[in-house]
Amino acid sequence: MLPSEIVKGLQELTAMTRQGVEALFEAEIELADAERDLDLLEHKAFVEAQGTVADRNALARLEAAEARWTRDVCKAKVNRVKTKLKALEGEIMANATMSKIMQAEMKL
């Protein structure tokens, strides 16, 4: 691998990391919206339900099941973006290490 290829690879990985940071921000906003929607729906369903507190809790959870699923999917998106960012960081470190090795070999 040529030094210019390593530099190009690092530039591409850095650009991907910037995109990943933006994607993480968007995913976190989406998660916050989903959590707000879940809370509102669940609390409203609890207030409107009849029966004991346990019954009202159960009915509210049932009523909010779809919103809970949406929130869980949003959490999964956030975790996926974080995992991708960690993988990119690892690739950047590997390329930086290769660059240093090549630099040391050139000095010999």
C-alpha positions as CSV (number, residue, x, y, z in Angstrom):
1,M,0.0,0.0,0.0
2,L,1.3,3.4,-1.0
3,P,1.5,6.3,1.4
4,S,-0.9,8.3,-0.8
5,E,-3.4,5.4,-0.6
6,I,-3.2,5.5,3.2
7,V,-3.8,9.2,3.3
8,K,-6.7,8.9,0.9
9,G,-8.1,6.1,3.1
10,L,-7.8,8.2,6.2
11,Q,-9.5,11.2,4.5
12,E,-12.4,8.9,3.5
13,L,-12.7,7.4,7.0
14,T,-12.6,10.9,8.6
15,A,-15.4,12.1,6.2
16,M,-17.4,9.0,7.1
17,T,-16.9,9.7,10.8
18,R,-18.2,13.2,10.3
19,Q,-21.3,11.8,8.6
20,G,-21.6,9.3,11.5
21,V,-21.6,12.0,14.1
22,E,-24.4,13.8,12.2
23,A,-26.3,10.5,11.9
24,L,-25.9,9.9,15.6
25,F,-27.4,13.4,16.4
26,E,-30.4,12.7,14.1
27,A,-30.9,9.3,15.6
28,E,-30.8,10.8,19.1
29,I,-33.3,13.4,18.2
30,E,-35.6,10.7,16.7
31,L,-35.2,8.7,20.0
32,A,-36.1,11.7,22.1
33,D,-39.2,12.3,20.1
34,A,-40.2,8.7,20.3
35,E,-39.7,8.7,24.1
36,R,-41.8,11.8,24.5
37,D,-44.6,10.3,22.3
38,L,-44.5,7.1,24.4
39,D,-44.7,9.0,27.7
40,L,-47.5,11.1,26.5
41,L,-49.5,8.2,25.2
42,E,-48.9,6.0,28.2
43,H,-49.8,8.7,30.7
44,K,-52.9,9.7,28.8
45,A,-54.0,6.1,28.6
46,F,-53.4,5.6,32.3
47,V,-55.6,8.7,33.2
48,E,-58.4,7.5,30.9
49,A,-58.4,3.9,32.1
50,Q,-60.8,2.5,34.7
51,G,-60.0,0.0,37.5
52,T,-57.3,-0.6,40.0
53,V,-53.9,1.0,39.6
54,A,-52.5,-2.3,38.4
55,D,-55.3,-2.6,35.8
56,R,-54.7,1.0,34.7
57,N,-51.0,0.4,34.3
58,A,-51.6,-2.7,32.3
59,L,-54.1,-1.0,30.0
60,A,-51.8,2.0,29.5
61,R,-48.9,-0.3,28.6
62,L,-51.1,-2.1,26.1
63,E,-52.3,1.1,24.6
64,A,-48.8,2.4,24.2
65,A,-47.3,-0.9,22.8
66,E,-46.8,0.5,19.3
67,A,-45.2,3.7,20.6
68,R,-42.9,1.6,22.8
69,W,-41.9,-0.5,19.8
70,T,-41.1,2.7,17.8
71,R,-39.0,3.9,20.8
72,D,-37.1,0.6,20.9
73,V,-36.4,0.8,17.2
74,C,-35.0,4.3,17.7
75,K,-32.8,3.0,20.5
76,A,-31.5,0.3,18.1
77,K,-30.7,2.9,15.5
78,V,-28.7,5.0,18.0
79,N,-26.8,1.9,19.1
80,R,-26.1,0.9,15.5
81,V,-24.7,4.3,14.7
82,K,-22.5,4.2,17.8
83,T,-21.3,0.8,16.8
84,K,-20.4,2.0,13.3
85,L,-18.6,5.0,14.7
86,K,-16.5,2.7,16.9
87,A,-15.7,0.5,13.9
88,L,-14.6,3.6,12.0
89,E,-12.4,4.7,14.8
90,G,-10.8,1.3,14.8
91,E,-10.1,1.5,11.0
92,I,-8.6,5.0,11.5
93,M,-6.3,3.6,14.2
94,A,-5.3,0.7,12.0
95,N,-4.5,3.0,9.0
96,A,-2.6,5.3,11.2
97,T,-0.5,2.4,12.5
98,M,0.2,1.2,9.0
99,S,1.3,4.7,8.1
100,K,3.7,4.8,11.0
101,I,5.1,1.4,10.1
102,M,5.7,2.5,6.5
103,Q,7.3,5.7,7.8
104,A,9.6,3.7,10.0
105,E,10.5,1.3,7.1
106,M,11.3,4.3,4.8
107,K,13.8,5.6,7.4
108,L,15.6,2.3,7.3
